[in-house]
Amino acid sequence: MALPQAVYRYYEHRLARRLPAAALPDHVGVILDGHRRFARAEGYEDYSLSYRSGMAKLEEFLGWCAGLGVPAVTAWVLSTENLQRDAAELEPYFAVLVELFERLPGLASRLGFSLSVSGTLDRLPAELSRAAKRAEGAADTGHWHVNIALCYGGRQEIVDACRSLVADLAAEGVPAEEIAGRIDSAGIADHLYAADLPDPDLVIRTSGESRLSGFLLWQSAYAECVFVDPYWPAFRRVDFLRALRDFARRERRFGR
């Protein structure tokens, strides 16, 4: 039996009021999983409605983060592995993502965030790549930050960071035989896609899957992970607040 909305609102308010501000994460990563399963569960004839619901949920989620004062968010909307799906699935999603990027500058202005896009955009349709770059350029002056992981893979990010670091060392004139000795974890970290962001403190994945699937592999070494059952389009503010409550209760050891 579903609880009345008034009960949920009271519970949300109680959760939010009890969250210690000092214990909130500085950077939240979120894996937007479960669009297709949500569509099947809701009986949608195609996935477009689910994709649009999911992107609307992302915009709502960013509003929750702004209200709580979360300084940085990375949202994974498309993986490199997703590109292996049939065109009949991908093309509607690409269209929905173009719509999202067209709206994001306005949302950034209202919520006060700057925007970056991380991933191998050259593998995407030109219209989507252009939309992402336009949005990124139009929303770069906020007091907190949103990073959209688009056509993103964690292994590829590490490969690209290593290549970029080696290229920089070579451009500095470091002899080839000395380059290997100049490669370290700090150098690789400085060449990641969004190197200016802190490592995520909390990673949330929806849809009941209990794995990262390559999301921020380097950066999430000491992140706390919360896996929740709702599909992304059905993710609620109360689910987010519970994840933050669980994070605030954990004793972070950072390998110690």
Secondary structure by P-SEA (a helix, b strand, c coil): ccccaaaaaaaaaaaaaaccccccccbbbbbbccaaaaaaaaccccaaaaaaaaaaaaaaaaaaaaaacccbbbbbccccccccccccccaaaaaaaaaaaaaaaaaaaaabbbbbbbcccccccaaaaaaaaaaaaaccccccbbbbbccccaaaaaaaaaaaaaaaaaaaccccccccccccaaaaaaaccccccccccbbbbcccccccccccccccccbbbbbbccccccccaaaaaaaaaaaaaccccccc
